[in-house]
Amino acid sequence: MNRRTFITTAGTATMAGLALANAPLRALDSKRRFGIQLWSVAKMLSEDFSGTIALLAKLGYREIETYGPYTFSDQRQIDGWKNTAKMLGFSGSGFFGQSAAQIKAVFDSHGMTVPSMHTDLFTLQTRMGELAEATRALGATYVTLPAIPAEERKTLDDYKRMADVFNAIGQSATRHGVRFAYHNHGYGFAPMDGKVPIDTLLDATDPAHVFLEMDTYWTTAGGADPKEYLARYKGRYRMMHLKDMKGQQRFAGDGGAPADWIALFPYLTWLGDGSLDMAGIIEAAKASGVEHFFVEQDRADDLKVAIAGSAAYMKKIGFE
């Protein structure tokens, strides 16, 4: 769907899309489960998958968000991961050598569910059938893009084109019975040509087919207010990555380059140990319609201390 078509047909979204977009949200005053993005413990999972899942369950994590690539992912992503894995020092991803049924059995044994699967742009465009099949096998709902490739977000026109891509992917996801979501990083918040790129992107995407996942740390580092975006795009954000920040940090650049992210890694900390108003952000998220809250710890001096600290914080503020 191009922008012109979207503008003229936004009011006639498919019944399937509307059903997904307007599905009942959890009662805001009910107790909620909290989860974790598995990238947080990627190396631990590569060394001992079952033991790491057991540890997460013991700490209180009840929802899981996976990350790719998967065996069915687009070959370009699989090839790229091989090079990345060499630099990271571990190679585990996807289902960690298991089938969807096997990995679901592990999660089930610990009372865990999988609302979302992170994947890549190539796979979303070329492997939606296989991705949706795996999503349903895990009992998941969302197929989520964690980042826009750097070469696809250099100009404001790139963001406009990406909105067209998102709308097409979102419609494809709807046809396959799943939901497409976009997870923001820190880029896109610095103005280009007098406009904020992420606003251009979100305003041009169809709410019936394109959902959102907010990252609290990268949103803040990009100079934006998480609460303001949650209010402005009420009903669009359905998931959240929770990260706390030491001090008040902002990107030196526009947040679009790895060097920008790496420079801020030392200020990442577990929930309640930093300066962000996490409780306030979470309440704003509930009011906005966020359904799933995932702790994410990109790095930590002591990872086990960090994931335990975040779990304790979530329980302290009333999560199960």
Contacts in CASP RR format, 6 or more apart in sequence:
PFRMAT RR
TARGET T0000
AUTHOR 0000-0000-0000
METHOD contacts of the structure
MODEL  1
MNRRTFITTAGTATMAGLALANAPLRALDSKRRFGIQLWSVAKMLSEDFS
GTIALLAKLGYREIETYGPYTFSDQRQIDGWKNTAKMLGFSGSGFFGQSA
AQIKAVFDSHGMTVPSMHTDLFTLQTRMGELAEATRALGATYVTLPAIPA
EERKTLDDYKRMADVFNAIGQSATRHGVRFAYHNHGYGFAPMDGKVPIDT
LLDATDPAHVFLEMDTYWTTAGGADPKEYLARYKGRYRMMHLKDMKGQQR
FAGDGGAPADWIALFPYLTWLGDGSLDMAGIIEAAKASGVEHFFVEQDRA
DDLKVAIAGSAAYMKKIGFE
1 9 0 8 1.000
1 164 0 8 1.000
1 167 0 8 1.000
1 168 0 8 1.000
1 171 0 8 1.000
1 206 0 8 1.000
2 164 0 8 1.000
3 160 0 8 1.000
3 163 0 8 1.000
3 164 0 8 1.000
3 204 0 8 1.000
6 163 0 8 1.000
6 164 0 8 1.000
6 167 0 8 1.000
6 204 0 8 1.000
6 206 0 8 1.000
10 206 0 8 1.000
13 21 0 8 1.000
13 206 0 8 1.000
13 208 0 8 1.000
13 209 0 8 1.000
14 171 0 8 1.000
14 174 0 8 1.000
14 208 0 8 1.000
16 174 0 8 1.000
16 175 0 8 1.000
16 177 0 8 1.000
17 174 0 8 1.000
17 208 0 8 1.000
17 209 0 8 1.000
18 208 0 8 1.000
20 174 0 8 1.000
20 177 0 8 1.000
20 179 0 8 1.000
20 208 0 8 1.000
20 209 0 8 1.000
21 207 0 8 1.000
21 208 0 8 1.000
21 209 0 8 1.000
21 211 0 8 1.000
25 289 0 8 1.000
25 291 0 8 1.000
26 32 0 8 1.000
26 291 0 8 1.000
28 286 0 8 1.000
28 287 0 8 1.000
28 289 0 8 1.000
31 318 0 8 1.000
31 319 0 8 1.000
31 320 0 8 1.000
32 293 0 8 1.000
32 318 0 8 1.000
32 319 0 8 1.000
32 320 0 8 1.000
33 62 0 8 1.000
33 63 0 8 1.000
33 113 0 8 1.000
33 319 0 8 1.000
33 320 0 8 1.000
34 60 0 8 1.000
34 61 0 8 1.000
34 62 0 8 1.000
34 63 0 8 1.000
34 293 0 8 1.000
34 294 0 8 1.000
34 295 0 8 1.000
34 311 0 8 1.000
34 314 0 8 1.000
34 319 0 8 1.000
34 320 0 8 1.000
35 61 0 8 1.000
35 62 0 8 1.000
35 63 0 8 1.000
35 64 0 8 1.000
35 65 0 8 1.000
35 292 0 8 1.000
35 293 0 8 1.000
35 294 0 8 1.000
35 295 0 8 1.000
36 56 0 8 1.000
36 61 0 8 1.000
36 63 0 8 1.000
36 64 0 8 1.000
36 65 0 8 1.000
36 294 0 8 1.000
36 295 0 8 1.000
36 296 0 8 1.000
36 307 0 8 1.000
37 65 0 8 1.000
37 67 0 8 1.000
37 118 0 8 1.000
37 241 0 8 1.000
37 294 0 8 1.000
37 295 0 8 1.000
37 296 0 8 1.000
38 45 0 8 1.000
38 64 0 8 1.000
38 65 0 8 1.000
38 66 0 8 1.000
38 67 0 8 1.000
39 67 0 8 1.000
39 118 0 8 1.000
39 296 0 8 1.000
39 298 0 8 1.000
40 295 0 8 1.000
40 296 0 8 1.000
40 297 0 8 1.000
40 298 0 8 1.000
40 303 0 8 1.000
40 307 0 8 1.000
41 52 0 8 1.000
41 56 0 8 1.000
41 297 0 8 1.000
41 303 0 8 1.000
41 307 0 8 1.000
42 67 0 8 1.000
42 88 0 8 1.000
42 90 0 8 1.000
42 92 0 8 1.000
42 93 0 8 1.000
43 88 0 8 1.000
43 89 0 8 1.000
43 90 0 8 1.000
44 52 0 8 1.000
44 55 0 8 1.000
44 303 0 8 1.000
45 52 0 8 1.000
45 53 0 8 1.000
45 92 0 8 1.000
45 96 0 8 1.000
46 90 0 8 1.000
46 91 0 8 1.000
46 92 0 8 1.000
46 96 0 8 1.000
47 90 0 8 1.000
49 96 0 8 1.000
49 98 0 8 1.000
49 106 0 8 1.000
50 106 0 8 1.000
53 106 0 8 1.000
53 107 0 8 1.000
53 110 0 8 1.000
53 112 0 8 1.000
54 110 0 8 1.000
55 304 0 8 1.000
56 64 0 8 1.000
56 110 0 8 1.000
56 112 0 8 1.000
56 307 0 8 1.000
57 110 0 8 1.000
57 111 0 8 1.000
57 112 0 8 1.000
59 307 0 8 1.000
59 308 0 8 1.000
59 311 0 8 1.000
60 311 0 8 1.000
60 315 0 8 1.000
60 320 0 8 1.000
61 112 0 8 1.000
61 295 0 8 1.000
61 307 0 8 1.000
61 311 0 8 1.000
62 111 0 8 1.000
62 112 0 8 1.000
62 113 0 8 1.000
62 320 0 8 1.000
63 112 0 8 1.000
63 113 0 8 1.000
63 114 0 8 1.000
63 115 0 8 1.000
63 292 0 8 1.000
63 293 0 8 1.000
63 294 0 8 1.000
64 107 0 8 1.000
64 112 0 8 1.000
64 113 0 8 1.000
64 114 0 8 1.000
65 114 0 8 1.000
65 115 0 8 1.000
65 116 0 8 1.000
65 117 0 8 1.000
65 118 0 8 1.000
65 144 0 8 1.000
65 239 0 8 1.000
65 292 0 8 1.000
65 294 0 8 1.000
66 94 0 8 1.000
66 95 0 8 1.000
66 114 0 8 1.000
66 116 0 8 1.000
66 117 0 8 1.000
66 118 0 8 1.000
66 138 0 8 1.000
67 93 0 8 1.000
67 94 0 8 1.000
67 117 0 8 1.000
67 118 0 8 1.000
67 146 0 8 1.000
68 77 0 8 1.000
68 81 0 8 1.000
68 93 0 8 1.000
68 94 0 8 1.000
68 117 0 8 1.000
68 118 0 8 1.000
68 119 0 8 1.000
68 120 0 8 1.000
69 77 0 8 1.000
69 78 0 8 1.000
69 81 0 8 1.000
69 93 0 8 1.000
69 94 0 8 1.000
69 119 0 8 1.000
69 120 0 8 1.000
69 123 0 8 1.000
70 93 0 8 1.000
70 94 0 8 1.000
70 95 0 8 1.000
70 117 0 8 1.000
70 119 0 8 1.000
70 123 0 8 1.000
70 131 0 8 1.000
70 134 0 8 1.000
71 94 0 8 1.000
71 95 0 8 1.000
71 97 0 8 1.000
72 123 0 8 1.000
72 127 0 8 1.000
72 130 0 8 1.000
72 131 0 8 1.000
72 134 0 8 1.000
73 119 0 8 1.000
73 120 0 8 1.000
73 122 0 8 1.000
73 123 0 8 1.000
73 127 0 8 1.000
74 120 0 8 1.000
74 122 0 8 1.000
74 123 0 8 1.000
74 125 0 8 1.000
74 126 0 8 1.000
74 127 0 8 1.000
76 122 0 8 1.000
77 120 0 8 1.000
77 122 0 8 1.000
77 123 0 8 1.000
81 91 0 8 1.000
81 93 0 8 1.000
82 91 0 8 1.000
85 91 0 8 1.000
85 92 0 8 1.000
85 93 0 8 1.000
95 102 0 8 1.000
95 103 0 8 1.000
96 103 0 8 1.000
98 106 0 8 1.000
100 134 0 8 1.000
100 137 0 8 1.000
100 138 0 8 1.000
101 137 0 8 1.000
103 138 0 8 1.000
104 114 0 8 1.000
104 137 0 8 1.000
104 138 0 8 1.000
104 139 0 8 1.000
107 113 0 8 1.000
107 114 0 8 1.000
107 138 0 8 1.000
113 139 0 8 1.000
114 138 0 8 1.000
114 139 0 8 1.000
114 140 0 8 1.000
115 140 0 8 1.000
115 141 0 8 1.000
115 142 0 8 1.000
115 239 0 8 1.000
115 291 0 8 1.000
115 292 0 8 1.000
116 140 0 8 1.000
116 141 0 8 1.000
116 142 0 8 1.000
116 143 0 8 1.000
116 144 0 8 1.000
116 181 0 8 1.000
116 213 0 8 1.000
116 239 0 8 1.000
116 292 0 8 1.000
116 294 0 8 1.000
117 131 0 8 1.000
117 134 0 8 1.000
117 135 0 8 1.000
117 138 0 8 1.000
117 140 0 8 1.000
117 142 0 8 1.000
117 143 0 8 1.000
117 144 0 8 1.000
118 144 0 8 1.000
118 145 0 8 1.000
118 146 0 8 1.000
118 183 0 8 1.000
119 131 0 8 1.000
119 143 0 8 1.000
119 144 0 8 1.000
119 145 0 8 1.000
120 145 0 8 1.000
120 146 0 8 1.000
121 145 0 8 1.000
121 148 0 8 1.000
121 149 0 8 1.000
121 152 0 8 1.000
121 165 0 8 1.000
123 131 0 8 1.000
124 131 0 8 1.000
124 143 0 8 1.000
124 145 0 8 1.000
124 169 0 8 1.000
124 172 0 8 1.000
124 173 0 8 1.000
124 180 0 8 1.000
125 165 0 8 1.000
125 169 0 8 1.000
128 143 0 8 1.000
128 169 0 8 1.000
128 172 0 8 1.000
128 173 0 8 1.000
128 176 0 8 1.000
129 176 0 8 1.000
131 143 0 8 1.000
131 176 0 8 1.000
131 178 0 8 1.000
132 143 0 8 1.000
132 173 0 8 1.000
132 176 0 8 1.000
132 177 0 8 1.000
132 178 0 8 1.000
135 141 0 8 1.000
135 142 0 8 1.000
135 143 0 8 1.000
135 178 0 8 1.000
136 177 0 8 1.000
136 178 0 8 1.000
140 178 0 8 1.000
141 178 0 8 1.000
141 179 0 8 1.000
142 178 0 8 1.000
142 179 0 8 1.000
142 180 0 8 1.000
142 181 0 8 1.000
142 211 0 8 1.000
142 213 0 8 1.000
142 238 0 8 1.000
142 239 0 8 1.000
143 173 0 8 1.000
143 178 0 8 1.000
143 179 0 8 1.000
143 180 0 8 1.000
143 181 0 8 1.000
144 180 0 8 1.000
144 181 0 8 1.000
144 182 0 8 1.000
144 183 0 8 1.000
144 213 0 8 1.000
144 239 0 8 1.000
145 169 0 8 1.000
145 180 0 8 1.000
145 181 0 8 1.000
145 182 0 8 1.000
145 183 0 8 1.000
146 183 0 8 1.000
146 185 0 8 1.000
147 183 0 8 1.000
147 185 0 8 1.000
148 162 0 8 1.000
148 182 0 8 1.000
148 187 0 8 1.000
150 256 0 8 1.000
150 257 0 8 1.000
152 158 0 8 1.000
152 161 0 8 1.000
152 162 0 8 1.000
153 159 0 8 1.000
153 162 0 8 1.000
153 187 0 8 1.000
153 188 0 8 1.000
153 197 0 8 1.000
153 256 0 8 1.000
155 192 0 8 1.000
156 192 0 8 1.000
156 193 0 8 1.000
156 195 0 8 1.000
156 197 0 8 1.000
156 200 0 8 1.000
159 188 0 8 1.000
159 192 0 8 1.000
159 197 0 8 1.000
159 198 0 8 1.000
159 200 0 8 1.000
159 201 0 8 1.000
160 200 0 8 1.000
160 201 0 8 1.000
160 204 0 8 1.000
162 201 0 8 1.000
163 200 0 8 1.000
163 201 0 8 1.000
163 204 0 8 1.000
163 205 0 8 1.000
164 204 0 8 1.000
166 180 0 8 1.000
166 182 0 8 1.000
166 201 0 8 1.000
166 205 0 8 1.000
166 210 0 8 1.000
167 204 0 8 1.000
167 205 0 8 1.000
167 206 0 8 1.000
167 209 0 8 1.000
167 210 0 8 1.000
169 180 0 8 1.000
169 210 0 8 1.000
170 179 0 8 1.000
170 180 0 8 1.000
170 206 0 8 1.000
170 209 0 8 1.000
170 210 0 8 1.000
171 206 0 8 1.000
171 209 0 8 1.000
172 180 0 8 1.000
173 179 0 8 1.000
173 180 0 8 1.000
173 209 0 8 1.000
174 180 0 8 1.000
174 208 0 8 1.000
174 209 0 8 1.000
179 211 0 8 1.000
179 238 0 8 1.000
180 209 0 8 1.000
180 210 0 8 1.000
180 211 0 8 1.000
181 210 0 8 1.000
181 211 0 8 1.000
181 212 0 8 1.000
181 213 0 8 1.000
181 238 0 8 1.000
181 239 0 8 1.000
182 210 0 8 1.000
182 211 0 8 1.000
182 212 0 8 1.000
182 213 0 8 1.000
183 212 0 8 1.000
183 213 0 8 1.000
183 214 0 8 1.000
183 215 0 8 1.000
183 239 0 8 1.000
183 241 0 8 1.000
184 198 0 8 1.000
184 212 0 8 1.000
184 213 0 8 1.000
184 214 0 8 1.000
184 215 0 8 1.000
184 218 0 8 1.000
184 219 0 8 1.000
185 215 0 8 1.000
185 218 0 8 1.000
185 255 0 8 1.000
185 256 0 8 1.000
185 261 0 8 1.000
186 215 0 8 1.000
186 218 0 8 1.000
186 219 0 8 1.000
186 221 0 8 1.000
186 222 0 8 1.000
186 251 0 8 1.000
186 255 0 8 1.000
186 256 0 8 1.000
186 260 0 8 1.000
187 197 0 8 1.000
187 222 0 8 1.000
187 254 0 8 1.000
187 255 0 8 1.000
187 256 0 8 1.000
188 196 0 8 1.000
188 197 0 8 1.000
188 198 0 8 1.000
188 201 0 8 1.000
188 222 0 8 1.000
188 254 0 8 1.000
188 255 0 8 1.000
188 256 0 8 1.000
189 196 0 8 1.000
189 197 0 8 1.000
189 198 0 8 1.000
189 219 0 8 1.000
189 222 0 8 1.000
189 223 0 8 1.000
189 224 0 8 1.000
190 196 0 8 1.000
190 197 0 8 1.000
190 222 0 8 1.000
190 253 0 8 1.000
190 254 0 8 1.000
190 255 0 8 1.000
191 197 0 8 1.000
198 224 0 8 1.000
202 212 0 8 1.000
202 233 0 8 1.000
202 236 0 8 1.000
207 235 0 8 1.000
207 236 0 8 1.000
210 236 0 8 1.000
211 236 0 8 1.000
211 237 0 8 1.000
211 238 0 8 1.000
211 239 0 8 1.000
212 233 0 8 1.000
212 236 0 8 1.000
212 237 0 8 1.000
212 238 0 8 1.000
212 239 0 8 1.000
213 237 0 8 1.000
213 238 0 8 1.000
213 239 0 8 1.000
213 240 0 8 1.000
213 241 0 8 1.000
214 226 0 8 1.000
214 229 0 8 1.000
214 230 0 8 1.000
214 237 0 8 1.000
214 239 0 8 1.000
214 240 0 8 1.000
214 241 0 8 1.000
214 285 0 8 1.000
214 290 0 8 1.000
215 240 0 8 1.000
215 241 0 8 1.000
215 243 0 8 1.000
215 296 0 8 1.000
216 226 0 8 1.000
216 240 0 8 1.000
216 241 0 8 1.000
216 242 0 8 1.000
216 243 0 8 1.000
216 244 0 8 1.000
216 276 0 8 1.000
216 278 0 8 1.000
216 281 0 8 1.000
217 241 0 8 1.000
217 243 0 8 1.000
217 244 0 8 1.000
217 245 0 8 1.000
217 264 0 8 1.000
217 268 0 8 1.000
217 276 0 8 1.000
218 243 0 8 1.000
218 261 0 8 1.000
219 225 0 8 1.000
219 226 0 8 1.000
219 229 0 8 1.000
220 226 0 8 1.000
220 245 0 8 1.000
220 249 0 8 1.000
220 276 0 8 1.000
221 245 0 8 1.000
221 249 0 8 1.000
221 250 0 8 1.000
221 251 0 8 1.000
221 255 0 8 1.000
221 264 0 8 1.000
222 250 0 8 1.000
222 251 0 8 1.000
222 255 0 8 1.000
223 250 0 8 1.000
223 251 0 8 1.000
226 281 0 8 1.000
226 284 0 8 1.000
226 285 0 8 1.000
227 280 0 8 1.000
227 281 0 8 1.000
227 284 0 8 1.000
229 237 0 8 1.000
230 237 0 8 1.000
230 281 0 8 1.000
230 284 0 8 1.000
230 285 0 8 1.000
230 287 0 8 1.000
230 288 0 8 1.000
230 290 0 8 1.000
231 284 0 8 1.000
231 287 0 8 1.000
231 288 0 8 1.000
233 288 0 8 1.000
234 287 0 8 1.000
234 288 0 8 1.000
234 289 0 8 1.000
235 288 0 8 1.000
235 289 0 8 1.000
236 288 0 8 1.000
237 285 0 8 1.000
237 288 0 8 1.000
237 289 0 8 1.000
237 290 0 8 1.000
238 289 0 8 1.000
238 290 0 8 1.000
238 291 0 8 1.000
238 292 0 8 1.000
239 290 0 8 1.000
239 291 0 8 1.000
239 292 0 8 1.000
239 293 0 8 1.000
239 294 0 8 1.000
240 282 0 8 1.000
240 285 0 8 1.000
240 290 0 8 1.000
240 292 0 8 1.000
240 293 0 8 1.000
240 294 0 8 1.000
241 294 0 8 1.000
241 295 0 8 1.000
241 296 0 8 1.000
242 271 0 8 1.000
242 278 0 8 1.000
242 282 0 8 1.000
242 293 0 8 1.000
242 294 0 8 1.000
242 295 0 8 1.000
242 296 0 8 1.000
242 310 0 8 1.000
242 314 0 8 1.000
243 268 0 8 1.000
243 271 0 8 1.000
243 295 0 8 1.000
243 296 0 8 1.000
243 297 0 8 1.000
243 298 0 8 1.000
244 268 0 8 1.000
244 269 0 8 1.000
244 270 0 8 1.000
244 271 0 8 1.000
244 272 0 8 1.000
244 273 0 8 1.000
244 274 0 8 1.000
244 275 0 8 1.000
244 276 0 8 1.000
244 278 0 8 1.000
244 310 0 8 1.000
245 267 0 8 1.000
245 268 0 8 1.000
245 269 0 8 1.000
245 274 0 8 1.000
245 275 0 8 1.000
245 276 0 8 1.000
246 266 0 8 1.000
246 267 0 8 1.000
246 268 0 8 1.000
246 269 0 8 1.000
246 273 0 8 1.000
246 274 0 8 1.000
246 275 0 8 1.000
247 267 0 8 1.000
247 274 0 8 1.000
247 275 0 8 1.000
248 275 0 8 1.000
249 264 0 8 1.000
249 267 0 8 1.000
251 260 0 8 1.000
251 263 0 8 1.000
251 264 0 8 1.000
252 260 0 8 1.000
252 263 0 8 1.000
253 260 0 8 1.000
254 260 0 8 1.000
255 261 0 8 1.000
265 298 0 8 1.000
265 299 0 8 1.000
268 297 0 8 1.000
268 298 0 8 1.000
268 299 0 8 1.000
268 300 0 8 1.000
269 300 0 8 1.000
269 306 0 8 1.000
270 297 0 8 1.000
270 300 0 8 1.000
270 305 0 8 1.000
270 306 0 8 1.000
270 307 0 8 1.000
270 308 0 8 1.000
270 309 0 8 1.000
270 310 0 8 1.000
270 313 0 8 1.000
271 278 0 8 1.000
271 295 0 8 1.000
271 309 0 8 1.000
271 310 0 8 1.000
271 313 0 8 1.000
271 314 0 8 1.000
272 278 0 8 1.000
272 309 0 8 1.000
272 310 0 8 1.000
272 313 0 8 1.000
273 309 0 8 1.000
278 313 0 8 1.000
278 317 0 8 1.000
279 317 0 8 1.000
282 293 0 8 1.000
282 317 0 8 1.000
285 293 0 8 1.000
293 314 0 8 1.000
293 319 0 8 1.000
295 307 0 8 1.000
295 310 0 8 1.000
295 311 0 8 1.000
295 314 0 8 1.000
297 303 0 8 1.000
297 306 0 8 1.000
297 307 0 8 1.000
297 310 0 8 1.000
300 306 0 8 1.000
300 307 0 8 1.000
END
